[in-house]
Amino acid sequence: MTTQQNTLHVDLDERSYDIVCGPNVLEKAGELFAPLLKSKRVVIVSDSNVAPLYLDKLCGFLEDAGLSCESVVLPAGEATKSISNFEKLLEDILAMGIERGTSLVALGGGVIGDITGFAASALLRGIDFIQVPTTLLSQVDSSVGGKTGINAKAGKNLIGAFHQPRLVLIDTQSLNSLPKRELLAGYAEVVKYGLLGDAEFFAWLEENGQALIDGDQELRREAILKSCAAKANVVAQDEKEGGVRALLNLGHTFGHALEKECGYGGDLLHGEAVSIGMVMAFEFCAQQGLCAPEDGERLKKHLVSLGMPVDLSSLPCQDWTAELLMKHMMKDKKVKDGKVTFVLVRAIGEAYLSREVEDADLKTYLDDLLKRSKA
């Protein structure tokens, strides 16, 4: 992974690509896309929230560069990542008479990036796609690394493929139109990178996080590039999550169980689940004597200061038990030989993988957590 000004290079041999980040870079879409395309035809996939804001603008920039644009607009929300919506998307794109040289463009948040990338991996046995993420969460996480997919009844992101984009174009100005709740949800993933292996970055966020959320464009650019660099470095080492890449799931095993129980709707956004899940990971590790309780309290203090959820008491979906949450965790993609791979922590900036978590210890922690949440 190399960095040059506002561009990061993700080094994956023949699947390598650039991440271009900065204010108003959407205006450069035509000149950046054109050299990468196998034909001058693109199909843009967006959603009902993002399309009114950016679809016509993006098409205009691409058409100015001599490219042809068509589009599909999906409903907004996590529920869009379903088998039925995926099937409809494939049929709608095929009805356009695409060829193998046609490229897809994902214009939107993580839902659009995931379902569009999966469609690109499947259509005509694989076509190119470009990521244009418009939410903080998708800019720092889901648009980078080639994970694509949809949800199943059994759990989140259980159907999908690794399919790397040809380019990731991040216009930081798009965050100006993001509701604060969505912005905070994305910020959880930014915090994650500090917790994983960069205690200095976490300290930087403690100092600058509020100004970042309030709209400081330079701080946003810096945080996005730092997060993308951290993820790109891990992806370059382990593209298909055979080892170290699983570290990027800090808080996600707990968080995905909460999302499953809340029904993937508006009650709990993915980033909110990650925020709670990271706190749970630190609390569990402290209970097991693996890290100091003060580290978890420091994390909670920072998240609370920005108005982010850190426990279950804020959730309307409360009809759960430790056994139910553990059942959801067993559907996690990182389960191997019947054991969940957990991302545990020794301290802020020191995360590691473990398959040695005992069910009894996990149940004790969850029972205690649920008791506290209902107190």
KEFI-767901 format. One record per residue (C-alpha): x, y, z. Coordinates in Angstrom, 1 decimal, padded with zeros to 4 digits, always signed. Layout:
% KEFI-767901
x: X y: Y z: Z;
...
//
This chain:
% KEFI-767901
x: +000.0 y: +000.0 z: +000.0;
x: +001.5 y: +003.4 z: -001.0;
x: +000.2 y: +006.9 z: -000.4;
x: +000.6 y: +010.0 z: -002.6;
x: -001.3 y: +013.2 z: -001.7;
x: -005.0 y: +012.3 z: -001.8;
x: -004.4 y: +008.9 z: -003.4;
x: -003.8 y: +005.5 z: -001.8;
x: -002.8 y: +002.5 z: -003.8;
x: -004.1 y: -000.9 z: -002.7;
x: -001.5 y: -003.4 z: -003.9;
x: -003.1 y: -006.7 z: -004.9;
x: -001.0 y: -007.6 z: -008.0;
x: -003.3 y: -007.6 z: -011.0;
x: -006.3 y: -006.6 z: -008.8;
x: -004.6 y: -003.5 z: -007.5;
x: -006.5 y: -000.2 z: -007.6;
x: -006.4 y: +003.4 z: -006.3;
x: -008.5 y: +005.1 z: -003.6;
x: -008.9 y: +008.8 z: -004.5;
x: -010.1 y: +011.0 z: -001.7;
x: -010.8 y: +014.7 z: -001.3;
x: -013.4 y: +017.5 z: -001.6;
x: -015.1 y: +017.7 z: -005.0;
x: -013.3 y: +014.8 z: -006.6;
x: -016.6 y: +013.7 z: -008.0;
x: -016.0 y: +016.3 z: -010.7;
x: -013.0 y: +014.3 z: -011.8;
x: -015.0 y: +011.1 z: -012.3;
x: -014.9 y: +011.2 z: -016.1;
x: -011.1 y: +011.5 z: -016.3;
x: -010.5 y: +009.0 z: -013.6;
x: -013.0 y: +006.4 z: -014.8;
x: -012.2 y: +006.5 z: -018.6;
x: -008.7 y: +004.9 z: -018.5;
x: -010.0 y: +002.0 z: -016.4;
x: -013.1 y: +001.1 z: -018.5;
x: -013.2 y: -001.7 z: -021.1;
x: -016.0 y: +000.1 z: -022.9;
x: -017.6 y: +003.6 z: -022.7;
x: -020.7 y: +002.2 z: -021.1;
x: -021.5 y: +002.2 z: -017.4;
x: -024.5 y: +001.3 z: -015.3;
x: -024.8 y: +003.3 z: -012.1;
x: -026.6 y: +001.7 z: -009.2;
x: -027.8 y: +004.0 z: -006.4;
x: -030.6 y: +004.3 z: -003.9;
x: -033.7 y: +006.5 z: -003.4;
x: -031.8 y: +008.7 z: -000.9;
x: -028.6 y: +009.3 z: -002.8;
x: -029.8 y: +009.3 z: -006.4;
x: -031.7 y: +012.7 z: -006.1;
x: -028.5 y: +014.3 z: -004.7;
x: -025.7 y: +012.9 z: -006.9;
x: -026.9 y: +010.7 z: -009.8;
x: -027.5 y: +013.4 z: -012.4;
x: -024.3 y: +015.1 z: -011.4;
x: -022.2 y: +011.9 z: -011.8;
x: -023.9 y: +011.1 z: -015.1;
x: -023.1 y: +014.6 z: -016.3;
x: -019.4 y: +014.4 z: -015.4;
x: -019.2 y: +011.0 z: -017.1;
x: -021.0 y: +012.1 z: -020.2;
x: -018.7 y: +015.1 z: -020.4;
x: -015.9 y: +012.6 z: -020.8;
x: -017.7 y: +010.8 z: -023.6;
x: -019.1 y: +008.0 z: -021.5;
x: -022.6 y: +006.5 z: -021.7;
x: -024.7 y: +006.2 z: -018.5;
x: -027.7 y: +004.2 z: -017.5;
x: -028.9 y: +003.7 z: -013.9;
x: -030.9 y: +001.6 z: -011.5;
x: -032.3 y: +003.1 z: -008.3;
x: -033.0 y: +000.8 z: -005.4;
x: -034.9 y: +001.4 z: -002.2;
x: -032.7 y: +002.8 z: +000.6;
x: -032.0 y: +000.8 z: +003.7;
x: -030.3 y: -002.4 z: +004.9;
x: -033.4 y: -004.5 z: +003.9;
x: -032.4 y: -003.9 z: +000.2;
x: -029.6 y: -006.4 z: +000.7;
x: -032.0 y: -009.3 z: +000.2;
x: -032.0 y: -012.2 z: -002.2;
x: -035.2 y: -010.9 z: -003.8;
x: -033.7 y: -007.4 z: -004.4;
x: -030.5 y: -009.0 z: -005.7;
x: -032.4 y: -011.1 z: -008.2;
x: -034.3 y: -008.0 z: -009.4;
x: -031.1 y: -006.0 z: -009.7;
x: -029.5 y: -008.7 z: -011.9;
x: -032.6 y: -009.0 z: -014.1;
x: -032.9 y: -005.2 z: -014.5;
x: -029.3 y: -004.8 z: -015.5;
x: -029.4 y: -007.8 z: -017.9;
x: -032.5 y: -006.3 z: -019.5;
x: -030.3 y: -003.4 z: -020.6;
x: -028.3 y: -005.7 z: -022.8;
x: -025.0 y: -005.3 z: -021.0;
x: -021.8 y: -006.7 z: -022.4;
x: -018.7 y: -008.0 z: -020.6;
x: -017.0 y: -004.6 z: -021.2;
x: -019.8 y: -002.8 z: -019.3;
x: -018.9 y: -001.6 z: -015.8;
x: -021.1 y: -001.0 z: -012.8;
x: -020.8 y: +002.0 z: -010.6;
x: -021.9 y: +001.8 z: -006.9;
x: -023.1 y: +005.3 z: -005.9;
x: -024.2 y: +005.3 z: -002.3;
x: -023.5 y: +003.8 z: +001.1;
x: -022.4 y: +000.3 z: +002.2;
x: -025.7 y: -001.3 z: +001.1;
x: -025.3 y: -000.1 z: -002.4;
x: -021.6 y: -000.9 z: -002.6;
x: -022.2 y: -004.5 z: -001.3;
x: -025.1 y: -005.4 z: -003.5;
x: -023.6 y: -003.7 z: -006.6;
x: -020.2 y: -005.4 z: -006.1;
x: -021.9 y: -008.8 z: -005.7;
x: -023.9 y: -008.2 z: -008.9;
x: -020.7 y: -007.3 z: -010.7;
x: -019.1 y: -010.5 z: -009.5;
x: -022.0 y: -012.6 z: -010.8;
x: -023.1 y: -010.9 z: -014.1;
x: -021.7 y: -012.5 z: -017.2;
x: -019.4 y: -014.4 z: -014.7;
x: -017.8 y: -011.2 z: -013.6;
x: -017.6 y: -007.6 z: -014.8;
x: -015.8 y: -004.6 z: -013.5;
x: -017.2 y: -002.1 z: -011.0;
x: -016.2 y: +001.2 z: -009.4;
x: -017.1 y: +002.3 z: -005.9;
x: -018.3 y: +005.9 z: -005.3;
x: -019.2 y: +005.7 z: -001.5;
x: -021.2 y: +008.6 z: -000.1;
x: -021.4 y: +007.7 z: +003.6;
x: -018.6 y: +007.8 z: +006.1;
x: -019.1 y: +004.2 z: +006.9;
x: -018.7 y: +003.1 z: +003.3;
x: -015.9 y: +005.5 z: +002.7;
x: -013.7 y: +004.1 z: +005.4;
x: -014.8 y: +000.5 z: +005.4;
x: -017.1 y: -001.3 z: +003.0;
x: -015.9 y: +000.3 z: -000.2;
x: -012.3 y: -000.9 z: +000.3;
x: -011.2 y: -004.5 z: +000.2;
x: -013.5 y: -006.2 z: -002.2;
x: -016.0 y: -007.8 z: +000.2;
x: -019.4 y: -007.8 z: -001.5;
x: -022.6 y: -009.5 z: -000.6;
x: -026.2 y: -009.6 z: +000.7;
x: -028.0 y: -010.8 z: +003.9;
x: -029.7 y: -014.1 z: +004.4;
x: -032.4 y: -015.1 z: +006.9;
x: -029.6 y: -016.9 z: +008.8;
x: -027.5 y: -013.7 z: +009.2;
x: -025.7 y: -010.7 z: +007.8;
x: -023.5 y: -010.9 z: +004.7;
x: -023.6 y: -014.7 z: +004.5;
x: -024.0 y: -014.7 z: +000.7;
x: -021.4 y: -012.9 z: -001.4;
x: -018.0 y: -012.9 z: -003.1;
x: -014.6 y: -011.2 z: -002.9;
x: -014.6 y: -008.9 z: -006.0;
x: -012.2 y: -006.0 z: -006.0;
x: -013.3 y: -002.6 z: -007.5;
x: -011.3 y: -000.9 z: -010.2;
x: -011.3 y: +002.4 z: -008.3;
x: -012.7 y: +003.9 z: -005.1;
x: -013.7 y: +007.6 z: -005.5;
x: -014.3 y: +009.3 z: -002.2;
x: -015.7 y: +012.8 z: -002.3;
x: -015.6 y: +014.2 z: +001.2;
x: -018.2 y: +016.8 z: +000.3;
x: -020.9 y: +014.1 z: +000.2;
x: -020.7 y: +013.9 z: +004.0;
x: -022.3 y: +017.4 z: +004.1;
x: -025.7 y: +015.9 z: +003.1;
x: -025.5 y: +013.0 z: +005.6;
x: -027.8 y: +012.9 z: +008.6;
x: -025.8 y: +013.2 z: +011.8;
x: -027.0 y: +009.7 z: +012.9;
x: -025.5 y: +008.2 z: +009.7;
x: -022.3 y: +010.2 z: +010.2;
x: -021.9 y: +008.9 z: +013.7;
x: -022.6 y: +005.4 z: +012.6;
x: -019.7 y: +005.7 z: +010.1;
x: -017.5 y: +007.2 z: +012.8;
x: -017.6 y: +003.9 z: +014.7;
x: -015.6 y: +002.3 z: +011.9;
x: -013.1 y: +005.1 z: +012.1;
x: -012.6 y: +004.5 z: +015.8;
x: -012.1 y: +000.8 z: +015.1;
x: -008.9 y: +001.5 z: +013.2;
x: -007.4 y: +003.3 z: +016.2;
x: -008.4 y: +000.4 z: +018.6;
x: -007.0 y: -002.3 z: +016.3;
x: -003.4 y: -001.2 z: +016.0;
x: -002.9 y: +002.5 z: +016.3;
x: -003.3 y: +004.0 z: +019.8;
x: -001.9 y: +007.3 z: +018.5;
x: -004.8 y: +007.5 z: +016.0;
x: -007.3 y: +006.9 z: +018.7;
x: -005.8 y: +009.7 z: +020.8;
x: -006.0 y: +011.9 z: +017.7;
x: -009.7 y: +011.1 z: +017.4;
x: -010.2 y: +011.9 z: +021.1;
x: -008.8 y: +015.3 z: +020.4;
x: -010.4 y: +015.9 z: +017.0;
x: -013.5 y: +013.7 z: +016.7;
x: -016.0 y: +016.4 z: +017.7;
x: -014.7 y: +018.9 z: +015.1;
x: -014.6 y: +016.1 z: +012.5;
x: -018.3 y: +015.3 z: +013.2;
x: -019.1 y: +019.0 z: +013.2;
x: -017.9 y: +019.4 z: +009.6;
x: -014.1 y: +020.2 z: +009.5;
x: -013.3 y: +019.1 z: +006.0;
x: -009.6 y: +018.7 z: +006.5;
x: -010.0 y: +016.6 z: +009.6;
x: -012.5 y: +014.4 z: +007.7;
x: -010.1 y: +013.9 z: +004.8;
x: -007.3 y: +013.0 z: +007.2;
x: -009.4 y: +010.5 z: +009.1;
x: -010.7 y: +008.9 z: +006.0;
x: -007.3 y: +008.5 z: +004.4;
x: -005.8 y: +007.2 z: +007.7;
x: -008.7 y: +004.6 z: +008.0;
x: -008.4 y: +003.6 z: +004.3;
x: -004.6 y: +003.2 z: +004.6;
x: -005.0 y: +001.0 z: +007.7;
x: -007.6 y: -001.2 z: +005.9;
x: -005.7 y: -001.3 z: +002.6;
x: -002.6 y: -002.5 z: +004.4;
x: -004.5 y: -005.4 z: +006.0;
x: -006.3 y: -006.3 z: +002.8;
x: -002.9 y: -006.4 z: +000.9;
x: -001.7 y: -008.9 z: +003.5;
x: -004.8 y: -011.1 z: +003.5;
x: -007.2 y: -010.4 z: +000.7;
x: -009.7 y: -013.2 z: +001.4;
x: -009.7 y: -013.1 z: +005.2;
x: -007.7 y: -016.3 z: +005.8;
x: -006.0 y: -014.7 z: +008.8;
x: -005.1 y: -011.2 z: +009.8;
x: -008.0 y: -009.6 z: +007.9;
x: -010.4 y: -010.9 z: +010.5;
x: -009.0 y: -008.3 z: +012.8;
x: -011.1 y: -005.8 z: +010.9;
x: -014.2 y: -007.4 z: +012.5;
x: -013.5 y: -005.9 z: +016.0;
x: -016.9 y: -005.4 z: +017.6;
x: -018.7 y: -007.0 z: +014.6;
x: -019.3 y: -010.5 z: +016.0;
x: -021.2 y: -008.9 z: +018.9;
x: -022.7 y: -006.2 z: +016.7;
x: -023.9 y: -008.6 z: +014.0;
x: -025.8 y: -010.6 z: +016.6;
x: -027.5 y: -007.4 z: +017.8;
x: -028.4 y: -006.5 z: +014.2;
x: -029.8 y: -009.9 z: +013.5;
x: -032.1 y: -009.6 z: +016.6;
x: -033.1 y: -006.0 z: +015.7;
x: -034.1 y: -007.1 z: +012.2;
x: -031.7 y: -005.1 z: +010.0;
x: -034.0 y: -002.2 z: +010.0;
x: -033.8 y: +001.4 z: +011.2;
x: -033.8 y: +000.5 z: +014.9;
x: -030.1 y: -000.2 z: +014.8;
x: -027.7 y: +001.0 z: +012.1;
x: -024.7 y: -001.2 z: +011.3;
x: -022.3 y: +001.4 z: +012.7;
x: -024.3 y: +001.8 z: +015.9;
x: -024.1 y: -002.0 z: +016.3;
x: -020.3 y: -001.8 z: +015.8;
x: -020.1 y: +001.0 z: +018.4;
x: -021.9 y: -001.2 z: +021.0;
x: -020.1 y: -004.3 z: +019.9;
x: -016.6 y: -002.7 z: +020.4;
x: -017.6 y: -001.7 z: +023.9;
x: -018.8 y: -005.2 z: +024.5;
x: -015.5 y: -006.6 z: +023.3;
x: -013.5 y: -004.4 z: +025.7;
x: -015.9 y: -005.2 z: +028.6;
x: -015.6 y: -008.9 z: +027.9;
x: -011.8 y: -008.8 z: +027.8;
x: -011.7 y: -006.8 z: +031.0;
x: -014.0 y: -009.3 z: +032.7;
x: -011.6 y: -012.1 z: +031.5;
x: -008.5 y: -010.2 z: +032.8;
x: -007.2 y: -009.7 z: +029.3;
x: -007.2 y: -005.9 z: +029.4;
x: -007.5 y: -003.1 z: +031.9;
x: -011.1 y: -001.9 z: +032.6;
x: -009.8 y: +001.6 z: +032.1;
x: -009.3 y: +001.1 z: +028.4;
x: -013.0 y: +000.2 z: +027.9;
x: -014.1 y: +003.2 z: +030.0;
x: -011.9 y: +005.4 z: +027.9;
x: -013.5 y: +004.1 z: +024.7;
x: -017.0 y: +004.5 z: +026.2;
x: -016.2 y: +008.1 z: +027.3;
x: -015.2 y: +009.0 z: +023.8;
x: -018.2 y: +007.4 z: +022.1;
x: -020.6 y: +008.9 z: +024.6;
x: -019.1 y: +012.4 z: +024.2;
x: -020.2 y: +012.3 z: +020.6;
x: -023.6 y: +010.9 z: +021.3;
x: -023.0 y: +007.3 z: +020.1;
x: -024.6 y: +004.2 z: +021.6;
x: -022.5 y: +002.1 z: +024.0;
x: -025.0 y: -000.3 z: +025.6;
x: -028.2 y: -002.1 z: +025.0;
x: -030.5 y: +000.2 z: +027.0;
x: -031.0 y: +002.5 z: +024.0;
x: -032.4 y: -000.3 z: +021.8;
x: -036.1 y: -000.9 z: +021.4;
x: -035.5 y: -004.5 z: +020.6;
x: -035.0 y: -006.0 z: +024.1;
x: -036.5 y: -009.5 z: +023.9;
x: -033.3 y: -011.5 z: +023.9;
x: -031.3 y: -013.9 z: +026.0;
x: -027.6 y: -014.8 z: +026.2;
x: -028.4 y: -018.1 z: +024.5;
x: -030.1 y: -016.3 z: +021.6;
x: -027.2 y: -013.9 z: +021.0;
x: -024.7 y: -016.8 z: +021.1;
x: -026.8 y: -018.7 z: +018.6;
x: -026.6 y: -015.7 z: +016.2;
x: -022.8 y: -015.6 z: +016.8;
x: -022.5 y: -019.2 z: +015.7;
x: -023.8 y: -018.1 z: +012.2;
x: -020.8 y: -015.8 z: +011.9;
x: -018.7 y: -016.3 z: +008.8;
x: -015.6 y: -016.6 z: +011.0;
x: -016.8 y: -019.8 z: +012.7;
x: -014.4 y: -022.7 z: +012.1;
x: -014.9 y: -026.2 z: +013.5;
x: -017.7 y: -025.0 z: +015.6;
x: -015.7 y: -022.2 z: +017.2;
x: -016.2 y: -018.5 z: +016.7;
x: -013.1 y: -016.4 z: +015.9;
x: -013.3 y: -013.4 z: +018.2;
x: -011.3 y: -010.2 z: +018.0;
x: -010.1 y: -009.6 z: +021.5;
x: -008.0 y: -006.7 z: +022.9;
x: -005.0 y: -006.3 z: +025.3;
x: -005.3 y: -002.5 z: +025.2;
x: -006.3 y: +000.3 z: +023.0;
x: -004.3 y: -000.3 z: +019.8;
x: -003.6 y: -003.9 z: +020.6;
x: -006.1 y: -006.3 z: +019.1;
x: -005.7 y: -010.0 z: +018.4;
x: -007.6 y: -013.0 z: +017.2;
x: -008.7 y: -015.9 z: +019.4;
x: -010.7 y: -019.1 z: +019.0;
x: -010.3 y: -020.0 z: +022.7;
x: -013.3 y: -018.1 z: +024.1;
x: -015.2 y: -020.5 z: +026.3;
x: -019.0 y: -020.6 z: +025.9;
x: -019.5 y: -020.4 z: +029.7;
x: -017.4 y: -017.3 z: +030.0;
x: -019.3 y: -015.7 z: +027.1;
x: -022.6 y: -016.6 z: +028.6;
x: -021.7 y: -015.2 z: +032.0;
x: -020.7 y: -011.9 z: +030.4;
x: -023.9 y: -011.7 z: +028.3;
x: -026.1 y: -012.6 z: +031.2;
x: -024.5 y: -009.8 z: +033.2;
x: -024.8 y: -007.3 z: +030.3;
x: -028.5 y: -008.1 z: +029.8;
x: -029.2 y: -007.8 z: +033.5;
x: -027.5 y: -004.4 z: +033.5;
x: -029.4 y: -003.2 z: +030.4;
x: -032.7 y: -003.9 z: +032.1;
x: -031.9 y: -002.4 z: +035.5;
//
